[in-house]
Amino acid sequence: MVVYLKWIIPVAFVLFGFLAGIIFERFVLKKLKALAIKTRLPGNEIIFLSLKGIPKILCFVAGFYGAVLSLELNQVIPSNVSNTLQKVLTAIFLYAIVIVFARVAAGFVSLLTQRTEGVSASLLSNLAKICVFVFGILTILQTLGFSITPILATLGIGGLAVGLAFQDTLANLFSGLYLIISKQVRTGDYVKLETGQEGYVTDITWRNTVIKEIPHNVVIVPNSKLASAIFTNYHLPIKEITVTVDVSVSYDSDLEKVERVTIEVGREVMQEIASDITGFEPFVLFEEFGEFSIHLKAFLRVSEFLDQRVARHMFIKRLHRRYKQEGIEIPFPIREIYTKERRQNLEE
């Protein structure tokens, strides 16, 4: 009977820790989250997402730790077993805190990269998480009494071996960092590879760059390949792009009128699909006297690469309608073909 009484307090500690974790997460943490949402401070959501599931673990570990101390005081378990259990529980407690800090670091890096145009969130947030985990695990080992100096030395030697074994992986990692730092490729940029694939860069991970094509296919390019490839970035140095449309008019046309009408149509199209662009006026350049028409180019400006297709579509439709209204002729190709018989008749 006395032995059973010695287990009552330890079991109570464990149950109290378990219940405290549930109560704290379901009620206290929920109230704090609602209060934080009202304040609208940046990073509130990240902090509370980082704490998800952790309070229950901490409270349970704390309760278990109290139970171990109680069992040791009541001489139910020997001191050496108690010390081992305490070290294990301390390691679990500290590791849970490391998880929180790693989540917070990754979350805030992601938040920062989202606010910084063109910066990849995935690679940088994962690196931040890895750094926190490495530093946290070394701190835990130091706290538990392990000397980390031999570990660091072993990691240095092992790192060399790992580096030789994973050359391609490390090459992709550092190439991804190079692409981000140099800003040659940014998330959201529209790029075209030398192999012909083109699309929006959606992410730069530790190994690959993900490009989403217009038909919603995904092209996966190793970072090292992209860093050494020839590609066109249609969002650098700016997203705005000039659209050119080839037009031909009859030799009988009034070129002053043609220029005025074409510019008016270009202005209408730009006002509809690129109203945010200021300081640019559509213009026309006559190029050459063709075989059956006068050739000219119309120049418009749109906000980004894909808008040029819509702009060209709208411009051709409206210009065709407007030319009809104004009596401006778009001539068909004309060829005069002389047969042998006709040539003889003309000579006679």
C-alpha positions in Angstrom: 0.0 0.0 0.0 2.9 2.4 0.8 4.4 1.7 -2.6 1.2 2.7 -4.3 1.0 5.9 -2.3 4.5 6.8 -3.6 3.2 6.7 -7.2 0.2 9.0 -6.6 2.2 12.3 -6.6 4.2 11.4 -9.8 1.1 10.3 -11.6 -0.6 13.6 -10.5 2.4 15.5 -11.9 2.1 13.8 -15.3 -1.7 14.3 -15.5 -1.4 17.9 -14.4 1.2 18.6 -17.0 -0.9 16.9 -19.7 -4.1 18.8 -18.7 -2.2 22.1 -18.4 -0.9 21.7 -21.9 -4.3 21.1 -23.3 -5.9 24.0 -21.4 -3.1 26.4 -22.3 -3.3 25.6 -26.0 -7.1 25.5 -26.4 -8.0 28.4 -24.1 -5.1 30.7 -23.1 -3.3 30.5 -26.4 -6.5 31.0 -28.3 -7.4 34.1 -26.3 -3.9 35.5 -26.8 -4.1 34.8 -30.6 -7.5 36.7 -30.8 -6.0 39.6 -28.9 -2.9 39.7 -31.1 -5.1 39.7 -34.3 -6.7 42.9 -33.0 -3.4 44.6 -32.6 -2.5 43.7 -36.3 1.2 43.6 -35.5 3.4 42.0 -38.2 4.5 38.5 -37.4 1.6 37.7 -35.0 0.4 34.8 -37.1 3.9 33.4 -37.6 4.5 33.3 -33.8 1.3 31.5 -33.1 1.8 29.0 -35.9 5.3 28.3 -34.5 3.8 27.5 -31.1 1.3 25.0 -32.5 1.6 21.7 -30.6 4.6 22.9 -28.5 2.8 24.0 -25.3 1.4 20.5 -24.8 4.8 19.0 -25.2 6.5 21.5 -22.8 3.8 21.1 -20.1 3.9 17.3 -20.4 7.7 17.2 -20.2 7.5 19.6 -17.1 5.0 17.3 -15.5 7.1 14.2 -16.2 10.2 16.0 -14.9 8.3 16.7 -11.6 7.3 13.0 -11.5 10.9 11.9 -11.9 12.0 14.2 -9.1 9.2 12.9 -6.8 10.1 9.3 -7.6 13.7 10.0 -6.7 12.8 11.7 -3.4 10.6 8.7 -2.5 13.5 6.4 -3.4 11.3 4.6 -5.9 14.0 4.8 -8.6 17.8 5.1 -8.1 19.5 8.5 -8.6 21.5 7.4 -11.7 18.2 6.4 -13.4 16.7 9.7 -12.3 19.7 11.7 -13.7 19.4 10.0 -17.0 15.7 10.6 -17.3 16.2 14.3 -16.3 18.8 14.7 -19.0 16.5 13.1 -21.6 13.6 15.3 -20.5 15.8 18.4 -20.6 16.9 17.5 -24.1 13.3 17.1 -25.2 12.3 20.4 -23.6 15.2 22.3 -25.2 14.6 20.7 -28.6 10.9 21.8 -28.5 12.1 25.3 -27.9 14.6 25.0 -30.8 11.7 23.9 -33.0 9.8 27.1 -32.1 12.8 29.3 -32.8 13.4 27.5 -36.2 9.8 28.0 -37.2 9.9 31.6 -36.2 13.1 32.2 -38.1 11.8 30.5 -41.2 8.5 32.4 -40.9 10.0 35.8 -40.6 12.5 35.2 -43.4 9.5 34.1 -45.6 7.6 37.3 -44.5 10.6 39.4 -45.4 11.1 37.8 -48.8 7.5 38.2 -49.6 7.8 42.0 -49.0 11.0 42.1 -51.0 10.1 41.8 -54.7 11.7 39.0 -56.5 13.4 37.2 -53.6 12.9 33.5 -53.2 11.3 32.5 -49.9 11.9 28.7 -50.0 15.7 28.5 -50.1 16.4 31.3 -47.6 13.8 30.2 -45.1 15.1 26.6 -45.2 18.7 27.9 -44.7 17.5 29.9 -41.7 15.7 26.9 -40.2 18.8 24.7 -40.7 21.1 27.3 -39.0 18.8 27.5 -36.0 18.6 23.7 -35.7 22.4 23.2 -35.9 23.0 26.0 -33.4 20.2 24.7 -31.1 21.4 21.0 -31.2 25.0 22.1 -30.4 23.6 24.2 -27.5 21.6 21.2 -26.2 24.7 19.0 -26.3 26.7 21.6 -24.4 24.0 22.0 -21.8 23.8 18.3 -21.2 27.6 18.2 -20.5 28.9 17.0 -23.9 32.0 18.7 -25.3 31.1 20.1 -28.7 34.8 20.7 -29.7 35.4 17.2 -30.9 32.0 17.3 -32.6 33.0 20.4 -34.4 36.3 18.9 -35.4 34.5 15.8 -36.6 32.0 17.9 -38.6 34.9 19.7 -40.2 36.5 16.5 -41.4 33.2 14.9 -42.2 32.1 18.1 -44.0 35.0 17.7 -46.4 34.0 14.1 -47.2 30.4 15.1 -47.5 31.4 17.9 -49.8 33.2 15.6 -52.1 30.4 13.1 -52.1 27.7 15.6 -52.7 29.4 17.9 -55.2 26.3 18.3 -57.4 24.0 19.0 -54.5 26.3 21.7 -53.1 26.9 23.1 -56.5 23.1 23.6 -56.9 22.8 25.1 -53.4 25.5 27.7 -54.0 24.2 28.4 -57.5 20.8 29.0 -56.0 22.3 31.5 -53.5 24.3 33.1 -56.3 21.1 33.6 -58.4 19.3 35.1 -55.5 22.1 37.4 -54.4 22.9 38.6 -58.0 19.2 39.0 -58.7 19.6 37.6 -62.2 16.5 35.5 -61.6 13.8 36.4 -59.1 10.5 34.8 -58.1 7.8 36.2 -60.3 10.1 36.9 -63.3 9.2 35.7 -66.7 12.1 34.0 -68.3 12.9 32.1 -71.5 15.5 29.4 -71.6 17.9 28.7 -74.5 16.1 25.4 -74.9 12.8 27.2 -75.6 10.9 26.7 -72.4 9.5 29.9 -70.9 7.3 30.9 -68.0 7.2 32.5 -64.5 9.8 31.6 -61.9 7.7 30.4 -58.9 10.5 29.3 -56.5 14.2 28.8 -56.1 14.8 25.8 -53.8 18.1 24.5 -52.5 18.4 22.3 -55.6 16.1 23.5 -58.4 14.5 26.5 -59.9 10.8 26.0 -60.6 9.4 27.6 -63.7 5.6 27.5 -64.4 4.7 27.7 -68.0 1.5 29.4 -69.4 -0.3 26.0 -69.9 0.4 25.4 -66.1 3.2 22.9 -66.8 6.2 23.0 -64.5 9.8 23.1 -65.7 12.4 22.0 -63.1 15.9 23.4 -63.8 18.9 22.5 -61.6 20.3 25.7 -60.2 23.8 25.0 -61.5 22.4 24.5 -65.0 20.5 27.8 -64.8 23.4 29.7 -63.4 25.5 28.8 -66.5 22.7 28.8 -69.1 21.9 31.6 -71.6 18.4 32.8 -70.9 16.3 35.9 -71.3 14.7 37.6 -68.3 11.8 39.7 -69.6 11.3 41.4 -66.2 14.8 42.9 -66.1 15.8 45.7 -65.9 12.0 46.6 -65.7 8.8 44.7 -66.4 7.5 47.1 -69.0 8.0 46.0 -72.6 7.6 47.7 -75.9 5.3 46.0 -78.4 5.8 46.5 -82.2 3.1 45.7 -84.7 3.8 45.6 -88.5 1.2 47.4 -90.6 0.9 48.0 -94.4 -1.2 50.6 -96.1 -2.0 51.4 -99.7 0.2 53.9 -101.8 -3.0 56.0 -102.2 -3.2 56.6 -98.4 -2.7 59.9 -96.7 0.3 59.1 -94.5 -0.3 61.9 -92.1 -3.8 60.6 -91.5 -2.5 57.0 -91.3 -0.1 58.1 -88.6 -2.7 60.1 -86.6 -5.3 57.3 -86.7 -2.8 54.6 -85.8 -1.5 56.5 -82.8 -5.0 57.2 -81.6 -5.8 53.5 -81.7 -2.6 52.7 -79.9 -3.4 55.2 -77.2 -6.8 53.6 -76.7 -5.3 50.2 -76.3 -2.7 51.4 -73.8 -5.3 53.2 -71.8 -7.3 50.0 -71.4 -4.6 47.5 -70.6 -1.6 49.6 -69.4 -3.2 52.6 -67.7 -0.5 52.5 -65.1 2.3 53.4 -67.6 3.0 57.1 -67.8 5.4 59.1 -69.8 5.1 56.9 -72.9 3.2 57.9 -76.1 2.5 55.4 -78.9 4.3 56.3 -82.1 4.6 55.2 -85.7 7.7 54.8 -87.9 7.4 54.4 -91.7 9.9 51.9 -92.8 10.0 51.3 -96.6 8.2 51.3 -99.9 7.1 47.7 -100.4 6.2 46.0 -103.6 2.5 46.8 -103.2 2.2 48.9 -100.0 4.0 51.2 -97.6 5.3 49.4 -94.5 5.2 51.0 -91.1 5.6 49.9 -87.5 3.4 50.9 -84.6 5.1 51.0 -81.1 3.1 50.5 -77.9 4.1 49.8 -74.3 2.6 47.3 -71.9 3.2 46.5 -68.2 4.8 43.0 -68.7 5.7 40.4 -71.2 2.4 38.5 -71.4 0.4 41.6 -71.9 2.0 42.1 -75.3 -0.2 39.3 -76.8 -3.4 40.9 -75.5 -2.2 44.3 -76.7 -1.3 43.1 -80.2 -4.7 41.2 -80.4 -6.7 44.3 -79.4 -4.6 46.7 -81.5 -5.0 44.7 -84.7 -8.8 44.3 -84.2 -9.4 48.0 -83.5 -7.0 49.3 -86.1 -8.7 47.2 -88.8 -12.1 48.5 -87.8 -10.8 52.1 -87.6 -9.1 51.9 -91.0 -12.3 50.8 -92.6 -14.1 53.7 -91.0 -11.5 56.2 -92.2 -11.2 54.7 -95.7 -7.6 53.6 -95.3 -6.9 50.6 -97.4 -4.8 47.6 -96.3 -3.8 46.2 -99.7 -3.6 42.5 -100.7 -0.3 41.3 -102.2 -0.4 41.9 -105.9 1.6 40.1 -108.6 1.5 40.6 -112.4 2.3 37.3 -114.1 3.0 37.3 -117.8 2.6 34.1 -119.7 4.5 33.4 -122.9 1.4 33.9 -125.0 0.5 37.2 -123.4 4.0 38.4 -123.7 4.0 37.7 -127.4 0.6 39.6 -127.7 2.0 42.6 -125.9 5.1 42.6 -128.1 2.9 42.6 -131.3 
